[in-house]
Amino acid sequence: MNANGERRRSPRVNRVFPMRYRVIPVAGKNGYREGNVRDLSLDGLRFQCTGGLRPKAGLLLELIVPGEQPVRSFGRTAWVRELPGRAGFEVGGRFVDQSTAVRRAIGRHVGV
């Protein structure tokens, strides 16, 4: 934890843009599911989606970062919270395997 009580290594920046994800292992013909990033850091993200996920689920993430080519990274869910009504789910995740190019693209977007 840092001096502010924050457990994250990199601060999250509020950003909203589309993304897609697939649950690993990929089973059957299930394609990507749609979601929206709500905040982002070099180490993780928070996104909203309609399908429920399990904590610690492996994900193949495709972020449609404005001004960049879509970037792909592996991730893992840290927590999942059902939103009120039929708004779907909010998911907190961390990047597990990130290429240098992906890290640079995200860094440009979060101002690092």
C-alpha positions in Angstrom: 0.0 0.0 0.0 1.2 3.5 -0.7 0.8 6.5 1.6 -2.8 7.1 0.4 -3.9 3.5 1.3 -3.9 2.5 -2.4 -2.9 -1.1 -3.1 -2.3 -0.5 -6.8 1.2 0.1 -8.1 0.0 2.3 -10.9 -2.8 4.9 -10.4 -5.9 4.4 -12.5 -7.1 7.1 -14.8 -10.8 7.5 -15.7 -11.2 6.6 -19.4 -14.2 5.3 -21.2 -13.8 3.4 -24.5 -14.9 0.1 -26.0 -13.2 -3.2 -25.5 -13.8 -6.9 -26.1 -12.8 -10.0 -24.1 -12.8 -13.7 -24.3 -12.7 -16.1 -21.3 -9.8 -18.5 -21.2 -9.9 -21.4 -22.0 -11.9 -20.5 -25.1 -14.6 -23.1 -25.4 -16.7 -23.8 -28.5 -17.5 -21.1 -31.0 -17.9 -18.4 -28.4 -16.4 -15.2 -29.8 -15.5 -12.0 -28.2 -17.9 -10.4 -25.7 -18.4 -6.6 -25.7 -17.6 -4.3 -22.8 -16.6 -0.8 -22.0 -13.5 0.3 -20.1 -14.2 2.6 -17.2 -10.7 3.2 -15.9 -7.3 2.1 -16.9 -3.7 1.9 -15.6 -0.5 0.3 -16.8 -1.3 -2.7 -14.6 -5.0 -3.1 -14.9 -8.5 -1.9 -15.7 -12.1 -1.7 -14.6 -14.7 -2.5 -17.2 -18.5 -3.0 -17.5 -20.0 -5.9 -19.4 -23.3 -7.7 -19.6 -22.1 -11.3 -19.0 -21.0 -12.4 -15.5 -17.4 -13.6 -14.9 -15.7 -15.5 -12.1 -13.0 -13.9 -10.0 -9.6 -15.1 -11.1 -10.9 -16.0 -14.6 -8.3 -15.8 -17.4 -9.1 -13.3 -20.1 -7.9 -12.4 -23.6 -8.5 -8.6 -23.7 -8.8 -6.4 -26.8 -8.8 -2.8 -26.0 -9.9 -0.3 -28.6 -7.9 2.6 -27.2 -8.7 5.9 -29.0 -5.9 6.9 -31.4 -4.3 3.5 -31.3 -4.6 0.2 -33.1 -6.6 -2.3 -31.0 -4.2 -3.8 -28.4 -4.4 -7.3 -27.1 -3.2 -8.6 -23.7 -3.9 -11.4 -21.3 -5.5 -10.6 -18.0 -7.2 -12.0 -15.0 -10.3 -10.8 -13.1 -9.6 -9.6 -9.6 -13.2 -9.0 -8.6 -16.7 -9.0 -10.1 -19.7 -6.9 -8.9 -23.2 -7.2 -10.2 -24.7 -3.7 -11.0 -28.2 -2.7 -10.0 -31.1 -3.5 -12.3 -30.1 -4.9 -15.6 -27.0 -2.8 -16.0 -24.7 -5.9 -16.1 -21.5 -6.3 -14.2 -18.5 -4.3 -13.3 -15.1 -6.2 -13.4 -11.8 -5.3 -12.0 -8.8 -6.9 -13.7 -5.1 -6.9 -13.9 -2.9 -7.4 -16.9 -1.0 -10.7 -16.7 1.1 -10.8 -19.9 1.7 -7.6 -21.7 3.9 -6.9 -24.6 6.1 -3.8 -24.6 4.0 -2.3 -27.5 0.8 -2.8 -25.5 2.3 -1.2 -22.4 3.5 1.8 -24.5 0.1 2.2 -26.1 -1.7 2.2 -22.7 1.0 4.5 -21.2 0.4 7.0 -24.0 -3.4 6.9 -23.2 -3.0 7.3 -19.4 -0.3 9.9 -19.7 2.7 8.0 -18.4 
